[in-house]
Amino acid sequence: MTETVTHKTTLARWAGDRGTYYHVVIDGDAADAITMAERLRRLEFGARRGFGSVKVMAQIGGTRWKTSVFPSKPKRSSSEALAQEEREWWLLVSKKVIRAEDLALDERLTVELELL
């Protein structure tokens, strides 16, 4: 049985050296559920997936796609920041999804994640 997590969040943009990416940040109870699924998978298989990611089936509005969520990196080097890292996950949102759902930057939206 797979677990489904629903989270209300905001569409954000991150610009890096290699391009611009759109994403949403998953935090709170939803992030805790993802973290627990990642830990259980690591215990079961003995290794982490690339970048510590977790496979999901994501849905925003009527658009559904298979992807992964990624743990965020701490902004400061304290034990509190390391604990925070495990509670925040990034979901990249492609331009295809943004166009299909007519999303705008900083728009509030609901994302549903089926943990695979």
C-alpha positions in Angstrom: 0.0 0.0 0.0 1.3 3.4 -0.9 0.9 6.6 1.2 -0.6 9.8 -0.3 0.4 13.2 1.1 -1.4 16.4 0.3 0.3 19.8 0.9 -0.6 23.5 0.3 2.4 25.5 -0.9 3.6 28.2 -3.2 5.2 28.0 -6.7 8.7 29.4 -6.5 11.6 30.0 -8.9 15.2 29.3 -8.4 17.8 30.7 -10.8 21.2 29.0 -10.9 24.3 28.9 -13.2 22.7 26.3 -15.4 19.2 27.6 -15.7 16.0 28.5 -14.0 13.9 26.0 -12.2 10.4 26.1 -10.8 9.6 24.2 -7.6 7.5 23.9 -4.5 8.7 23.3 -1.0 7.1 20.6 1.0 7.4 21.1 4.7 5.5 20.3 8.0 3.6 17.1 8.3 3.9 16.2 4.6 7.7 16.5 4.8 7.8 14.4 7.9 5.9 11.6 6.0 8.3 11.8 3.1 11.3 11.7 5.5 9.9 8.6 7.2 9.3 6.9 3.8 12.9 7.7 2.8 14.2 6.3 6.1 12.2 3.1 5.8 13.3 2.6 2.2 16.9 3.0 3.3 16.5 0.5 6.1 14.9 -2.0 3.7 17.4 -1.7 0.9 20.5 -0.4 2.7 21.2 2.6 0.5 19.8 6.0 -0.4 18.6 6.9 -3.9 20.5 9.6 -5.8 20.7 12.9 -3.8 18.6 11.3 -1.1 15.5 11.6 -3.4 12.2 9.8 -3.0 10.1 8.6 -6.0 6.6 10.0 -6.1 3.6 10.3 -8.4 2.8 14.1 -8.2 -0.4 15.8 -9.0 -1.2 19.5 -9.3 -4.8 20.2 -10.5 -5.5 17.7 -13.2 -1.9 17.1 -14.2 -0.2 14.0 -12.9 3.4 12.9 -13.4 6.0 10.5 -12.1 9.0 12.3 -10.6 11.1 12.5 -7.4 11.3 14.9 -4.4 14.6 16.1 -3.1 15.7 17.0 0.4 16.7 20.7 0.8 20.2 21.7 1.9 20.7 23.5 5.2 21.2 27.3 5.0 23.5 27.3 8.1 25.7 24.8 9.8 23.9 24.0 13.1 22.3 20.9 14.4 18.9 22.7 14.1 19.6 23.3 10.4 20.4 19.6 9.8 17.2 18.7 11.5 15.4 21.2 9.3 17.0 19.7 6.2 15.2 16.5 6.8 11.8 18.2 7.1 11.9 20.2 3.8 11.7 18.6 0.3 11.7 20.2 -3.1 9.4 19.1 -6.0 10.5 20.5 -9.3 7.6 21.6 -11.5 8.2 21.6 -15.3 7.1 24.4 -17.6 4.8 21.8 -19.2 2.9 21.4 -15.9 2.9 25.2 -15.3 1.3 25.8 -18.7 -1.2 22.9 -18.4 -2.4 24.2 -15.0 -2.0 28.0 -15.9 0.2 28.5 -12.8 1.9 31.8 -11.8 4.9 32.5 -9.7 4.1 32.8 -6.0 0.7 31.3 -6.6 -0.8 29.1 -3.8 -1.5 25.6 -4.9 -2.2 22.1 -3.6 0.1 19.3 -4.5 -0.7 15.7 -4.0 2.2 13.2 -3.7 1.8 9.4 -3.8 4.9 8.0 -2.3 6.2 5.1 -4.4 
